[in-house]
Amino acid sequence: MKIKGQNRSSLFVFVGDVLIIPASYLAGYYLRFGNFEELNAKVPLLNLALMILGYLSVFYFFDLFKVERKYFTLDSLINLISGIIVSAVLISFLNYGVFLYPIGRGIFIFSNLILFVSIFIWRILFYQIFKYFIRSKRIIIIGAGKAGQETARVIESLKHDFELVGFLDEDKSKAGKPVPGFNAEVLGSADQLADICEENKIDQIVITVSVEDKPLLSKNLLMERLKGIDVIEMVELYQYLMQRIPIEYIPESWFLKAKGFDWSDKSIMVKIKRLIDIIISALILLVSLPLWLIIAFLVKISSKGPVFYTQSRIGKNESIFSLYKFRSMIDKAEKDKAVMAEENDKRVTFAGKFLRKLHLDELPQLLNVLRGEMSLVGPRPERPVFVEEFKKKIPYYSLRHFLKPGLTGWAQVNYPYASSLEDSMDKLEYDLYYIYHMTLLLDLRIFLRTAQNIFLRKRSYK
């Protein structure tokens, strides 16, 4: 999905980083030696180019090119530090593990310190410039009903670079009346679209009603689009702002047309994803095996019962498989009936709290990945009893079983534990967003976000 101008600010930040990274290494070299003699020998041009690419890749996955947020917050500072640290680790590997002529440690340390300060100052300056010179995109919403009001709520709550000017509605009696809960009113009806757009200098029109049976509205929207005004559907803007699919406000026909729901087991993407699953899960299993004895000991001394916990879960195409975990709850925690887990569940043992905090209880699920029942990234597998309940009460719930379930997923890094029907519905919107936008780059981003959540306790729940 493309929204006009959405990448312009990120591009400026990106270009600035491309210049700052080599400049930081030049400054680090000068601080180390006091001159630029033998610069090419100690910092080869090819090495520098690959290093710049490494830094930019990590910055991208840490969302460091975004400028719609302030950089004075502790969360933003931690995110920036995380990006620099991960970048430094990657570059260290490239320098000392791959390159024949590694950059000296002194240059490397000086350069990364300068880089951190420069990157931070650059973002603060650009954010101020961005606020001053770039005006908010002026938007009108077609439809003042439930979908239109939800769109307005999202725009206003996120304080994005959008300005809600008002609504248009088929009901002409609403014209001039404010929409409850918003600092905007119904400006008119569809036949007044051209005049309203011109008078209010509208940049974007968001459609929240069906236009298939409204020829006049369709014609007017087309005319405004030909004039250069963005015309997008509510689901597209919602995905851009919230990174989830608003299942409550879209028709089933949208899923039939959406190209993101046509993955096949024979597709190149799925085959590559499976190969990555096998390689990474096998490596993690091999490296983590010494931990298994320690974890088993902690589980046994924490409470009576088996070390491992097996539970039926729903997999791809709603097949049932046995999921493996280290036991983190008291034995027979659900002897009466199935109960959804909560973030601070009282059934969790002392050792279980530690295991869950670091997600070590999920290590045995790597066996499920190797067996092809799960993937490293995908919707989390749910229990059959809950799936049957959710399918009856949550629209499109079965679509999350279109892919293999995952150890981690887009819903997991964006939302806490689901302890209610409403929570499960919200998480489904993230799962469907992942299925629709699934790429290897998104998988890598989820891995990095998962690592942040585990080791830095960094949360970005919406």
Secondary structure as a PSIPRED ss2 file (coil, helix, strand):
# PSIPRED VFORMAT (PSIPRED V4.0)

   1 M C   1.000  0.000  0.000
   2 K C   1.000  0.000  0.000
   3 I C   1.000  0.000  0.000
   4 K C   1.000  0.000  0.000
   5 G C   1.000  0.000  0.000
   6 Q C   1.000  0.000  0.000
   7 N C   1.000  0.000  0.000
   8 R H   0.000  1.000  0.000
   9 S H   0.000  1.000  0.000
  10 S H   0.000  1.000  0.000
  11 L H   0.000  1.000  0.000
  12 F H   0.000  1.000  0.000
  13 V H   0.000  1.000  0.000
  14 F H   0.000  1.000  0.000
  15 V H   0.000  1.000  0.000
  16 G H   0.000  1.000  0.000
  17 D H   0.000  1.000  0.000
  18 V H   0.000  1.000  0.000
  19 L H   0.000  1.000  0.000
  20 I H   0.000  1.000  0.000
  21 I H   0.000  1.000  0.000
  22 P H   0.000  1.000  0.000
  23 A H   0.000  1.000  0.000
  24 S H   0.000  1.000  0.000
  25 Y H   0.000  1.000  0.000
  26 L H   0.000  1.000  0.000
  27 A H   0.000  1.000  0.000
  28 G H   0.000  1.000  0.000
  29 Y H   0.000  1.000  0.000
  30 Y H   0.000  1.000  0.000
  31 L H   0.000  1.000  0.000
  32 R H   0.000  1.000  0.000
  33 F H   0.000  1.000  0.000
  34 G C   1.000  0.000  0.000
  35 N C   1.000  0.000  0.000
  36 F C   1.000  0.000  0.000
  37 E C   1.000  0.000  0.000
  38 E C   1.000  0.000  0.000
  39 L H   0.000  1.000  0.000
  40 N H   0.000  1.000  0.000
  41 A H   0.000  1.000  0.000
  42 K H   0.000  1.000  0.000
  43 V C   1.000  0.000  0.000
  44 P C   1.000  0.000  0.000
  45 L H   0.000  1.000  0.000
  46 L H   0.000  1.000  0.000
  47 N H   0.000  1.000  0.000
  48 L H   0.000  1.000  0.000
  49 A H   0.000  1.000  0.000
  50 L H   0.000  1.000  0.000
  51 M H   0.000  1.000  0.000
  52 I H   0.000  1.000  0.000
  53 L H   0.000  1.000  0.000
  54 G H   0.000  1.000  0.000
  55 Y H   0.000  1.000  0.000
  56 L H   0.000  1.000  0.000
  57 S H   0.000  1.000  0.000
  58 V H   0.000  1.000  0.000
  59 F H   0.000  1.000  0.000
  60 Y H   0.000  1.000  0.000
  61 F H   0.000  1.000  0.000
  62 F C   1.000  0.000  0.000
  63 D C   1.000  0.000  0.000
  64 L C   1.000  0.000  0.000
  65 F C   1.000  0.000  0.000
  66 K C   1.000  0.000  0.000
  67 V C   1.000  0.000  0.000
  68 E C   1.000  0.000  0.000
  69 R C   1.000  0.000  0.000
  70 K C   1.000  0.000  0.000
  71 Y C   1.000  0.000  0.000
  72 F C   1.000  0.000  0.000
  73 T C   1.000  0.000  0.000
  74 L H   0.000  1.000  0.000
  75 D H   0.000  1.000  0.000
  76 S H   0.000  1.000  0.000
  77 L H   0.000  1.000  0.000
  78 I H   0.000  1.000  0.000
  79 N H   0.000  1.000  0.000
  80 L H   0.000  1.000  0.000
  81 I H   0.000  1.000  0.000
  82 S H   0.000  1.000  0.000
  83 G H   0.000  1.000  0.000
  84 I H   0.000  1.000  0.000
  85 I H   0.000  1.000  0.000
  86 V H   0.000  1.000  0.000
  87 S H   0.000  1.000  0.000
  88 A H   0.000  1.000  0.000
  89 V H   0.000  1.000  0.000
  90 L H   0.000  1.000  0.000
  91 I H   0.000  1.000  0.000
  92 S H   0.000  1.000  0.000
  93 F H   0.000  1.000  0.000
  94 L H   0.000  1.000  0.000
  95 N H   0.000  1.000  0.000
  96 Y H   0.000  1.000  0.000
  97 G H   0.000  1.000  0.000
  98 V H   0.000  1.000  0.000
  99 F C   1.000  0.000  0.000
 100 L C   1.000  0.000  0.000
 101 Y C   1.000  0.000  0.000
 102 P C   1.000  0.000  0.000
 103 I C   1.000  0.000  0.000
 104 G C   1.000  0.000  0.000
 105 R H   0.000  1.000  0.000
 106 G H   0.000  1.000  0.000
 107 I H   0.000  1.000  0.000
 108 F H   0.000  1.000  0.000
 109 I H   0.000  1.000  0.000
 110 F H   0.000  1.000  0.000
 111 S H   0.000  1.000  0.000
 112 N H   0.000  1.000  0.000
 113 L H   0.000  1.000  0.000
 114 I H   0.000  1.000  0.000
 115 L H   0.000  1.000  0.000
 116 F H   0.000  1.000  0.000
 117 V H   0.000  1.000  0.000
 118 S H   0.000  1.000  0.000
 119 I H   0.000  1.000  0.000
 120 F H   0.000  1.000  0.000
 121 I H   0.000  1.000  0.000
 122 W H   0.000  1.000  0.000
 123 R H   0.000  1.000  0.000
 124 I H   0.000  1.000  0.000
 125 L H   0.000  1.000  0.000
 126 F H   0.000  1.000  0.000
 127 Y H   0.000  1.000  0.000
 128 Q H   0.000  1.000  0.000
 129 I H   0.000  1.000  0.000
 130 F H   0.000  1.000  0.000
 131 K H   0.000  1.000  0.000
 132 Y H   0.000  1.000  0.000
 133 F H   0.000  1.000  0.000
 134 I C   1.000  0.000  0.000
 135 R C   1.000  0.000  0.000
 136 S C   1.000  0.000  0.000
 137 K E   0.000  0.000  1.000
 138 R E   0.000  0.000  1.000
 139 I E   0.000  0.000  1.000
 140 I E   0.000  0.000  1.000
 141 I E   0.000  0.000  1.000
 142 I E   0.000  0.000  1.000
 143 G C   1.000  0.000  0.000
 144 A C   1.000  0.000  0.000
 145 G C   1.000  0.000  0.000
 146 K H   0.000  1.000  0.000
 147 A H   0.000  1.000  0.000
 148 G H   0.000  1.000  0.000
 149 Q H   0.000  1.000  0.000
 150 E H   0.000  1.000  0.000
 151 T H   0.000  1.000  0.000
 152 A H   0.000  1.000  0.000
 153 R H   0.000  1.000  0.000
 154 V H   0.000  1.000  0.000
 155 I H   0.000  1.000  0.000
 156 E H   0.000  1.000  0.000
 157 S H   0.000  1.000  0.000
 158 L H   0.000  1.000  0.000
 159 K C   1.000  0.000  0.000
 160 H C   1.000  0.000  0.000
 161 D C   1.000  0.000  0.000
 162 F E   0.000  0.000  1.000
 163 E E   0.000  0.000  1.000
 164 L E   0.000  0.000  1.000
 165 V E   0.000  0.000  1.000
 166 G E   0.000  0.000  1.000
 167 F E   0.000  0.000  1.000
 168 L E   0.000  0.000  1.000
 169 D C   1.000  0.000  0.000
 170 E C   1.000  0.000  0.000
 171 D C   1.000  0.000  0.000
 172 K H   0.000  1.000  0.000
 173 S H   0.000  1.000  0.000
 174 K H   0.000  1.000  0.000
 175 A C   1.000  0.000  0.000
 176 G C   1.000  0.000  0.000
 177 K C   1.000  0.000  0.000
 178 P E   0.000  0.000  1.000
 179 V C   1.000  0.000  0.000
 180 P C   1.000  0.000  0.000
 181 G C   1.000  0.000  0.000
 182 F C   1.000  0.000  0.000
 183 N C   1.000  0.000  0.000
 184 A C   1.000  0.000  0.000
 185 E E   0.000  0.000  1.000
 186 V E   0.000  0.000  1.000
 187 L E   0.000  0.000  1.000
 188 G E   0.000  0.000  1.000
 189 S C   1.000  0.000  0.000
 190 A H   0.000  1.000  0.000
 191 D H   0.000  1.000  0.000
 192 Q H   0.000  1.000  0.000
 193 L H   0.000  1.000  0.000
 194 A H   0.000  1.000  0.000
 195 D H   0.000  1.000  0.000
 196 I H   0.000  1.000  0.000
 197 C H   0.000  1.000  0.000
 198 E H   0.000  1.000  0.000
 199 E H   0.000  1.000  0.000
 200 N C   1.000  0.000  0.000
 201 K C   1.000  0.000  0.000
 202 I C   1.000  0.000  0.000
 203 D C   1.000  0.000  0.000
 204 Q E   0.000  0.000  1.000
 205 I E   0.000  0.000  1.000
 206 V E   0.000  0.000  1.000
 207 I E   0.000  0.000  1.000
 208 T C   1.000  0.000  0.000
 209 V C   1.000  0.000  0.000
 210 S C   1.000  0.000  0.000
 211 V C   1.000  0.000  0.000
 212 E C   1.000  0.000  0.000
 213 D C   1.000  0.000  0.000
 214 K C   1.000  0.000  0.000
 215 P H   0.000  1.000  0.000
 216 L H   0.000  1.000  0.000
 217 L H   0.000  1.000  0.000
 218 S H   0.000  1.000  0.000
 219 K H   0.000  1.000  0.000
 220 N H   0.000  1.000  0.000
 221 L H   0.000  1.000  0.000
 222 L H   0.000  1.000  0.000
 223 M H   0.000  1.000  0.000
 224 E H   0.000  1.000  0.000
 225 R H   0.000  1.000  0.000
 226 L H   0.000  1.000  0.000
 227 K C   1.000  0.000  0.000
 228 G C   1.000  0.000  0.000
 229 I C   1.000  0.000  0.000
 230 D E   0.000  0.000  1.000
 231 V E   0.000  0.000  1.000
 232 I E   0.000  0.000  1.000
 233 E E   0.000  0.000  1.000
 234 M H   0.000  1.000  0.000
 235 V H   0.000  1.000  0.000
 236 E H   0.000  1.000  0.000
 237 L H   0.000  1.000  0.000
 238 Y H   0.000  1.000  0.000
 239 Q H   0.000  1.000  0.000
 240 Y H   0.000  1.000  0.000
 241 L H   0.000  1.000  0.000
 242 M H   0.000  1.000  0.000
 243 Q C   1.000  0.000  0.000
 244 R C   1.000  0.000  0.000
 245 I C   1.000  0.000  0.000
 246 P C   1.000  0.000  0.000
 247 I H   0.000  1.000  0.000
 248 E H   0.000  1.000  0.000
 249 Y H   0.000  1.000  0.000
 250 I C   1.000  0.000  0.000
 251 P C   1.000  0.000  0.000
 252 E H   0.000  1.000  0.000
 253 S H   0.000  1.000  0.000
 254 W H   0.000  1.000  0.000
 255 F H   0.000  1.000  0.000
 256 L H   0.000  1.000  0.000
 257 K H   0.000  1.000  0.000
 258 A C   1.000  0.000  0.000
 259 K H   0.000  1.000  0.000
 260 G H   0.000  1.000  0.000
 261 F H   0.000  1.000  0.000
 262 D C   1.000  0.000  0.000
 263 W C   1.000  0.000  0.000
 264 S C   1.000  0.000  0.000
 265 D C   1.000  0.000  0.000
 266 K C   1.000  0.000  0.000
 267 S C   1.000  0.000  0.000
 268 I H   0.000  1.000  0.000
 269 M H   0.000  1.000  0.000
 270 V H   0.000  1.000  0.000
 271 K H   0.000  1.000  0.000
 272 I H   0.000  1.000  0.000
 273 K H   0.000  1.000  0.000
 274 R H   0.000  1.000  0.000
 275 L H   0.000  1.000  0.000
 276 I H   0.000  1.000  0.000
 277 D H   0.000  1.000  0.000
 278 I H   0.000  1.000  0.000
 279 I H   0.000  1.000  0.000
 280 I H   0.000  1.000  0.000
 281 S H   0.000  1.000  0.000
 282 A H   0.000  1.000  0.000
 283 L H   0.000  1.000  0.000
 284 I H   0.000  1.000  0.000
 285 L H   0.000  1.000  0.000
 286 L H   0.000  1.000  0.000
 287 V H   0.000  1.000  0.000
 288 S H   0.000  1.000  0.000
 289 L H   0.000  1.000  0.000
 290 P H   0.000  1.000  0.000
 291 L H   0.000  1.000  0.000
 292 W H   0.000  1.000  0.000
 293 L H   0.000  1.000  0.000
 294 I H   0.000  1.000  0.000
 295 I H   0.000  1.000  0.000
 296 A H   0.000  1.000  0.000
 297 F H   0.000  1.000  0.000
 298 L H   0.000  1.000  0.000
 299 V H   0.000  1.000  0.000
 300 K H   0.000  1.000  0.000
 301 I H   0.000  1.000  0.000
 302 S H   0.000  1.000  0.000
 303 S C   1.000  0.000  0.000
 304 K C   1.000  0.000  0.000
 305 G C   1.000  0.000  0.000
 306 P C   1.000  0.000  0.000
 307 V C   1.000  0.000  0.000
 308 F E   0.000  0.000  1.000
 309 Y E   0.000  0.000  1.000
 310 T E   0.000  0.000  1.000
 311 Q E   0.000  0.000  1.000
 312 S E   0.000  0.000  1.000
 313 R E   0.000  0.000  1.000
 314 I E   0.000  0.000  1.000
 315 G C   1.000  0.000  0.000
 316 K H   0.000  1.000  0.000
 317 N H   0.000  1.000  0.000
 318 E H   0.000  1.000  0.000
 319 S C   1.000  0.000  0.000
 320 I E   0.000  0.000  1.000
 321 F E   0.000  0.000  1.000
 322 S E   0.000  0.000  1.000
 323 L E   0.000  0.000  1.000
 324 Y E   0.000  0.000  1.000
 325 K E   0.000  0.000  1.000
 326 F E   0.000  0.000  1.000
 327 R C   1.000  0.000  0.000
 328 S C   1.000  0.000  0.000
 329 M E   0.000  0.000  1.000
 330 I C   1.000  0.000  0.000
 331 D C   1.000  0.000  0.000
 332 K C   1.000  0.000  0.000
 333 A C   1.000  0.000  0.000
 334 E C   1.000  0.000  0.000
 335 K C   1.000  0.000  0.000
 336 D C   1.000  0.000  0.000
 337 K C   1.000  0.000  0.000
 338 A C   1.000  0.000  0.000
 339 V C   1.000  0.000  0.000
 340 M C   1.000  0.000  0.000
 341 A C   1.000  0.000  0.000
 342 E C   1.000  0.000  0.000
 343 E C   1.000  0.000  0.000
 344 N C   1.000  0.000  0.000
 345 D C   1.000  0.000  0.000
 346 K C   1.000  0.000  0.000
 347 R C   1.000  0.000  0.000
 348 V E   0.000  0.000  1.000
 349 T C   1.000  0.000  0.000
 350 F H   0.000  1.000  0.000
 351 A H   0.000  1.000  0.000
 352 G H   0.000  1.000  0.000
 353 K H   0.000  1.000  0.000
 354 F H   0.000  1.000  0.000
 355 L H   0.000  1.000  0.000
 356 R H   0.000  1.000  0.000
 357 K H   0.000  1.000  0.000
 358 L C   1.000  0.000  0.000
 359 H C   1.000  0.000  0.000
 360 L H   0.000  1.000  0.000
 361 D H   0.000  1.000  0.000
 362 E H   0.000  1.000  0.000
 363 L C   1.000  0.000  0.000
 364 P C   1.000  0.000  0.000
 365 Q H   0.000  1.000  0.000
 366 L H   0.000  1.000  0.000
 367 L H   0.000  1.000  0.000
 368 N H   0.000  1.000  0.000
 369 V H   0.000  1.000  0.000
 370 L H   0.000  1.000  0.000
 371 R C   1.000  0.000  0.000
 372 G C   1.000  0.000  0.000
 373 E C   1.000  0.000  0.000
 374 M C   1.000  0.000  0.000
 375 S E   0.000  0.000  1.000
 376 L E   0.000  0.000  1.000
 377 V E   0.000  0.000  1.000
 378 G C   1.000  0.000  0.000
 379 P C   1.000  0.000  0.000
 380 R C   1.000  0.000  0.000
 381 P C   1.000  0.000  0.000
 382 E C   1.000  0.000  0.000
 383 R C   1.000  0.000  0.000
 384 P H   0.000  1.000  0.000
 385 V H   0.000  1.000  0.000
 386 F H   0.000  1.000  0.000
 387 V H   0.000  1.000  0.000
 388 E H   0.000  1.000  0.000
 389 E H   0.000  1.000  0.000
 390 F H   0.000  1.000  0.000
 391 K H   0.000  1.000  0.000
 392 K H   0.000  1.000  0.000
 393 K H   0.000  1.000  0.000
 394 I C   1.000  0.000  0.000
 395 P C   1.000  0.000  0.000
 396 Y C   1.000  0.000  0.000
 397 Y H   0.000  1.000  0.000
 398 S H   0.000  1.000  0.000
 399 L H   0.000  1.000  0.000
 400 R H   0.000  1.000  0.000
 401 H H   0.000  1.000  0.000
 402 F H   0.000  1.000  0.000
 403 L C   1.000  0.000  0.000
 404 K C   1.000  0.000  0.000
 405 P C   1.000  0.000  0.000
 406 G E   0.000  0.000  1.000
 407 L E   0.000  0.000  1.000
 408 T E   0.000  0.000  1.000
 409 G C   1.000  0.000  0.000
 410 W H   0.000  1.000  0.000
 411 A H   0.000  1.000  0.000
 412 Q H   0.000  1.000  0.000
 413 V H   0.000  1.000  0.000
 414 N H   0.000  1.000  0.000
 415 Y C   1.000  0.000  0.000
 416 P C   1.000  0.000  0.000
 417 Y C   1.000  0.000  0.000
 418 A C   1.000  0.000  0.000
 419 S C   1.000  0.000  0.000
 420 S C   1.000  0.000  0.000
 421 L H   0.000  1.000  0.000
 422 E H   0.000  1.000  0.000
 423 D H   0.000  1.000  0.000
 424 S H   0.000  1.000  0.000
 425 M H   0.000  1.000  0.000
 426 D H   0.000  1.000  0.000
 427 K H   0.000  1.000  0.000
 428 L H   0.000  1.000  0.000
 429 E H   0.000  1.000  0.000
 430 Y H   0.000  1.000  0.000
 431 D H   0.000  1.000  0.000
 432 L H   0.000  1.000  0.000
 433 Y H   0.000  1.000  0.000
 434 Y H   0.000  1.000  0.000
 435 I H   0.000  1.000  0.000
 436 Y H   0.000  1.000  0.000
 437 H H   0.000  1.000  0.000
 438 M C   1.000  0.000  0.000
 439 T C   1.000  0.000  0.000
 440 L H   0.000  1.000  0.000
 441 L H   0.000  1.000  0.000
 442 L H   0.000  1.000  0.000
 443 D H   0.000  1.000  0.000
 444 L H   0.000  1.000  0.000
 445 R H   0.000  1.000  0.000
 446 I H   0.000  1.000  0.000
 447 F H   0.000  1.000  0.000
 448 L H   0.000  1.000  0.000
 449 R H   0.000  1.000  0.000
 450 T H   0.000  1.000  0.000
 451 A H   0.000  1.000  0.000
 452 Q H   0.000  1.000  0.000
 453 N H   0.000  1.000  0.000
 454 I H   0.000  1.000  0.000
 455 F H   0.000  1.000  0.000
 456 L C   1.000  0.000  0.000
 457 R C   1.000  0.000  0.000
 458 K C   1.000  0.000  0.000
 459 R C   1.000  0.000  0.000
 460 S C   1.000  0.000  0.000
 461 Y C   1.000  0.000  0.000
 462 K C   1.000  0.000  0.000
